[in-house]
Amino acid sequence: MIGLLWQRVPPPLVEQLAEGGRLVAPVGSRGVQTCIVGHKEDGELQIEESIGCVFVPLIGRHGW
């Protein structure tokens, strides 16, 4: 499932993340989301699932 979560993180967020930086973000549909915690290591985003959540929708070109 982690591979699928990676595909849902907008690429510009990963690109802006510094090496060693952390990213906390919701992924999923509008009604059911999982909070992920990621960190950038060797240029790659390493992701762990956290808890269920519901955030305000992300808007713009990379939103859903």
C-alpha positions in Angstrom: 0.0 0.0 0.0 2.9 2.4 0.6 3.6 2.4 -3.1 0.1 3.7 -3.8 0.4 6.4 -1.1 3.6 7.7 -2.8 1.7 8.2 -6.0 -0.9 10.4 -4.2 1.7 12.9 -2.8 1.9 15.8 -5.3 5.4 15.8 -6.9 6.0 19.6 -6.2 5.8 18.8 -2.4 8.4 16.1 -2.7 10.6 18.3 -4.9 10.5 21.2 -2.3 11.4 18.9 0.6 15.0 19.2 1.7 17.2 16.2 2.3 16.3 14.9 5.8 13.1 17.0 5.7 9.7 15.7 7.0 6.3 15.7 5.3 3.0 15.1 7.0 0.1 14.9 4.6 -3.4 13.3 4.1 -3.8 10.9 1.3 -7.0 9.2 0.1 -10.5 10.3 -1.0 -12.3 13.3 0.3 -14.2 11.2 2.9 -11.5 8.6 3.9 -7.9 9.6 4.3 -4.8 8.3 6.0 -2.2 10.7 7.5 1.3 9.8 6.2 4.6 10.8 7.7 7.5 10.9 5.3 11.1 11.9 5.2 13.4 12.5 2.3 16.5 10.2 2.4 19.0 9.9 -0.5 16.6 12.0 -2.7 13.7 9.6 -2.2 10.6 10.0 0.0 10.3 7.3 2.6 6.7 7.0 3.9 5.0 5.5 6.9 1.2 5.4 7.5 -0.1 7.1 10.6 -3.7 7.5 11.6 -7.0 8.0 9.8 -7.9 11.7 9.2 -9.9 14.1 7.1 -8.2 17.4 6.0 -9.6 20.3 4.0 -9.3 19.5 0.3 -6.1 20.5 -1.5 -6.9 22.9 -4.3 -5.1 23.9 -7.4 -3.4 22.0 -10.2 -2.2 19.1 -8.0 -5.3 19.0 -5.8 -8.2 16.5 -6.1 
